Structure formats: C-alpha cells, structure tokens
Amino acid sequence: MMRKTLKTFVAGRGYSQEDWDCVSEIPELLDPDVTKGNTFKEIFPELAERALRARGKQKAPTKTRVTLRIDSATIAAFKATGPGWQTRINSALKSVMPNKGGV
C-alpha cells in the first residue's frame, strides 16, 4: 500500500517548517527497498529469543489463581506499602488461618 506523499510543506498538520526540512531529504521507501530490510530477529537475535521465551508451567504448582473481592481501602493500603503487596496480603491471610500456614 503506497501512501500519498507531500512534496511541499503544509502548515497546520502537526509539524513545523523546521521538522519538514529535517525529513524532506529522506528518500521515499518503495516496496523493493522495504523487502531488502532486515527483520528484528536478524538484527538482534538474542533479544528476539528472550522476547519470545515464556516462563512455562510450574513443575510443582504451589499457588492457585483465584478471583477475590476485597474492599478498595484494603487493597489501597497494601499497595501503598510498595512492591510485593500481593505477598503481604498472602501472609496476612495465612496469619488468620485456623491451621497457621499449613495446607
């Protein structure tokens, strides 16, 4: 798909004359030019591999995902304590269990 390119500066389109002057000398990319380009994976193979790598399933799951409705004020108080607030909620729940932490 080819886009219509402007050959002259048009005011009021979100860029200044100075911006236009900076980019007006960049050649238009045509389809053959684009096909010659390298992919991200070709340029940065290590980063591409890391980006696609997933953690996968736990070998021995120790936690269960649940949906729990908790008061907004309670969540805000735990979030205000900083990163790791979910772990602190888990600890608080364990501390009031009848069988303290043993499952």
Phi and psi in degrees as a GROMACS rama.xvg file:
@    title "Ramachandran Plot"
@    xaxis  label "Phi"
@    yaxis  label "Psi"
@TYPE xy
-99.9627  135.576  MET-2
-95.1517  147.493  ARG-3
-70.0854  126.618  LYS-4
-104.207  143.041  THR-5
-84.1028  138.022  LEU-6
-97.0438  -18.1718  LYS-7
-132.946  158.892  THR-8
-67.6131  135.26  PHE-9
-124.476  118.855  VAL-10
-70.3129  154.546  ALA-11
81.5936  19.522  GLY-12
-111.319  17.2986  ARG-13
93.3789  7.17593  GLY-14
-141.774  157.819  TYR-15
-97.2959  171.092  SER-16
-59.8905  -38.2024  GLN-17
-63.0868  -43.4563  GLU-18
-59.2988  -46.4999  ASP-19
-58.3561  -44.7518  TRP-20
-62.8492  -35.3621  ASP-21
-66.1497  -39.7128  CYS-22
-100.606  -8.4844  VAL-23
-68.498  -16.8118  SER-24
-93.0345  -0.40604  GLU-25
-77.8677  127.267  ILE-26
-68.0419  148.48  PRO-27
-69.5469  136.206  GLU-28
-82.0713  124.965  LEU-29
-104.273  163.305  LEU-30
-51.3524  -45.2029  ASP-31
-62.6477  -33.7461  PRO-32
-66.6137  -41.0692  ASP-33
-66.725  -38.7704  VAL-34
-68.5876  -19.2666  THR-35
-79.2774  -14.4084  LYS-36
-68.2355  155.712  GLY-37
-90.2086  150.034  ASN-38
-82.3728  164.39  THR-39
-57.509  -41.3234  PHE-40
-63.4462  -34.507  LYS-41
-72.2304  -35.2964  GLU-42
-81.6074  -41.9629  ILE-43
-126.954  71.5824  PHE-44
-60.7016  -38.1288  PRO-45
-66.4317  -43.7397  GLU-46
-66.2468  -39.7064  LEU-47
-63.5462  -40.6286  ALA-48
-65.0135  -43.4817  GLU-49
-64.57  -37.5251  ARG-50
-67.0231  -32.5734  ALA-51
-88.5879  -13.4799  LEU-52
-72.049  129.922  ARG-53
-107.916  155.84  ALA-54
-69.6875  -36.9882  ARG-55
84.9718  179.129  GLY-56
-76.5212  151.765  LYS-57
-72.0534  144.045  GLN-58
-67.754  -42.722  LYS-59
-131.899  90.18  ALA-60
-56.6009  130.955  PRO-61
-110.567  -10.4225  THR-62
-130.076  155.424  LYS-63
-122.284  132.357  THR-64
-76.3685  129.115  ARG-65
-135.158  163.4  VAL-66
-109.231  127.186  THR-67
-136.783  129.436  LEU-68
-92.8987  115.412  ARG-69
-123.52  145.652  ILE-70
-54.1161  142.835  ASP-71
-59.1871  -39.195  SER-72
-64.0756  -37.0777  ALA-73
-66.3947  -46.7506  THR-74
-61.8508  -44.3792  ILE-75
-59.95  -40.456  ALA-76
-64.2447  -42.9122  ALA-77
-69.2948  -40.8717  PHE-78
-63.4337  -32.9469  LYS-79
-65.7332  -19.0861  ALA-80
-80.4466  -5.07907  THR-81
102.317  -170.969  GLY-82
-57.4039  145.807  PRO-83
91.9244  11.4749  GLY-84
-63.8244  -30.6033  TRP-85
-65.552  -39.4069  GLN-86
-64.7624  -37.9471  THR-87
-68.7257  -35.3713  ARG-88
-63.7427  -42.4805  ILE-89
-58.8923  -43.9183  ASN-90
-64.0484  -40.9788  SER-91
-63.4181  -40.8557  ALA-92
-65.943  -40.3067  LEU-93
-61.3361  -37.7709  LYS-94
-66.5808  -19.1179  SER-95
-105.868  6.58673  VAL-96
-71.1493  145.008  MET-97
-61.6027  -36.3862  PRO-98
-106.983  68.754  ASN-99
-27.3268  88.4278  LYS-100
82.7596  -13.3802  GLY-101
-89.5924  130.127  GLY-102
